Amino acid sequence: MIAAADLAFRGVTGLQFSIDSQESRHQIDIFGDWVVDFEREPVVPQLVHFDRQYWRWEFEFASATHLSFGAFGFTLQHRQTPVWTSEMWPQLAQRA
């Protein structure tokens, strides 16, 4: 099942963002960018938010973009009802 959703991370620290910019000739992928992989691991030693577990998050995007930061949690808000599909992304008519 897949659905468009918004993630809001809480208690973010140490934000790092990098883009491997290459000549695109002003063209973009018709599907936009998407997360290819992500990892979460506990921060040790933990120096902030001692009342809860603190995590390091790392995201890799299809466009060779990398995003990492620390956070103690997140909220997720669906933009639409999840749909069953065998595709890696929703069809245009299914997008929020």
C-alpha positions as CSV (number, residue, x, y, z in Angstrom):
1,M,0.0,0.0,0.0
2,I,1.2,3.5,-0.8
3,A,-0.1,7.0,-0.2
4,A,1.2,10.5,-0.3
5,A,2.0,11.7,3.2
6,D,3.7,14.5,5.1
7,L,6.2,13.8,7.9
8,A,7.0,16.4,10.6
9,F,10.0,15.5,12.7
10,R,10.3,16.6,16.3
11,G,13.4,18.0,18.1
12,V,15.6,18.2,15.0
13,T,19.3,18.9,15.4
14,G,22.4,18.6,13.3
15,L,20.7,19.0,9.9
16,Q,22.9,18.1,6.9
17,F,21.7,18.4,3.3
18,S,23.6,17.7,0.1
19,I,22.6,17.8,-3.5
20,D,24.7,16.2,-6.3
21,S,23.8,18.8,-8.9
22,Q,24.5,17.9,-12.5
23,E,23.6,19.5,-15.7
24,S,19.9,18.7,-16.3
25,R,19.3,21.0,-19.3
26,H,16.3,22.3,-17.3
27,Q,14.4,19.0,-17.4
28,I,13.0,17.1,-14.5
29,D,11.7,13.6,-13.9
30,I,8.0,13.5,-14.5
31,F,7.6,11.6,-11.2
32,G,9.5,14.1,-9.2
33,D,12.0,13.0,-6.5
34,W,11.4,10.2,-4.0
35,V,13.1,8.4,-1.1
36,V,15.2,5.5,-2.3
37,D,16.5,4.4,1.1
38,F,16.5,5.5,4.8
39,E,18.1,4.4,8.0
40,R,17.4,5.2,11.7
41,E,19.9,4.4,14.5
42,P,20.1,5.6,18.1
43,V,22.3,8.5,18.9
44,V,25.1,7.5,21.3
45,P,26.1,9.3,23.4
46,Q,22.8,11.2,23.6
47,L,23.3,14.8,24.6
48,V,19.8,16.2,24.1
49,H,16.2,15.3,25.0
50,F,17.2,13.0,27.9
51,D,13.6,12.1,28.6
52,R,13.2,10.0,25.4
53,Q,15.3,8.0,22.8
54,Y,17.0,10.3,20.3
55,W,17.6,9.0,16.7
56,R,19.9,9.8,13.8
57,W,17.9,9.7,10.5
58,E,19.5,9.4,7.0
59,F,17.6,9.7,3.8
60,E,18.8,9.0,0.2
61,F,16.8,10.3,-2.7
62,A,16.6,9.2,-6.3
63,S,18.3,12.5,-7.4
64,A,21.5,11.7,-5.4
65,T,20.3,14.1,-2.7
66,H,21.2,13.1,0.9
67,L,19.5,14.4,4.1
68,S,20.5,13.5,7.7
69,F,19.6,14.9,11.1
70,G,18.8,13.9,14.7
71,A,15.2,13.8,16.0
72,F,13.2,12.2,18.8
73,G,10.2,11.4,16.7
74,F,7.7,12.4,14.0
75,T,4.1,12.7,13.1
76,L,2.7,11.3,9.8
77,Q,-0.3,12.8,8.1
78,H,-1.7,11.0,5.0
79,R,-2.8,13.3,2.2
80,Q,-5.0,10.5,0.8
81,T,-6.3,7.1,1.6
82,P,-3.6,4.4,0.9
83,V,-4.1,2.4,-2.2
84,W,-2.9,-1.1,-3.2
85,T,-0.6,-1.1,-6.2
86,S,2.2,-3.2,-7.7
87,E,3.9,0.0,-8.9
88,M,6.6,1.9,-7.0
89,W,4.6,5.1,-7.1
90,P,0.9,6.0,-7.5
91,Q,-0.6,6.6,-11.0
92,L,-1.2,10.2,-11.8
93,A,-4.9,10.0,-11.0
94,Q,-4.2,8.5,-7.6
95,R,-1.8,11.2,-6.4
96,A,-2.8,13.8,-3.8
